[in-house]
């Protein structure tokens, strides 16, 4: 979740795209605007990305979702709203700093019963789910947390996903910093190495989508 995201479309073209495509509900827009008034403005996914994730959930008929990285709850709300009444999002977050914002909007949307928060280091939560026998139980996993642990999140996600399940990984273009071969910044190195790993991972079919800050989709075979 970088602090400042580079736009990969010219701004006027992106504005046109949003004007003819985006259907962001007013409640989600209010949550995004409130989030952008905090000191971590821009950490949430873009609205067009949220709409895209929701469409994927609906296309798959997903009922069990795992989200790694909650922040103020914007992406979780998109996902929960896309679920059927019996669907559920397990949302992993290591900090409760912005969770009160998330809870307020989830309640107002009437989907708080669909979202189960699990606090603590996400890798610990994922390993707990595996120890609980949840292998192959999830339809969709969204990874949007610290980048140095992406590989660990991804490996656990593959175990937790059913065959034909989908994992979506955010920030794979890292605001263009993946192109800076002089960078020794740990997150940049981690994102670049992770992207290279997925290119040759035969366990999944992949596509990198230039939406938001870059989104890789990996379908478990």
Order of alpha helices (4+ residues) and beta strands (2+ residues): alpha-alpha-alpha-beta-alpha-beta-alpha-beta-alpha-beta-alpha-beta-alpha-beta-beta
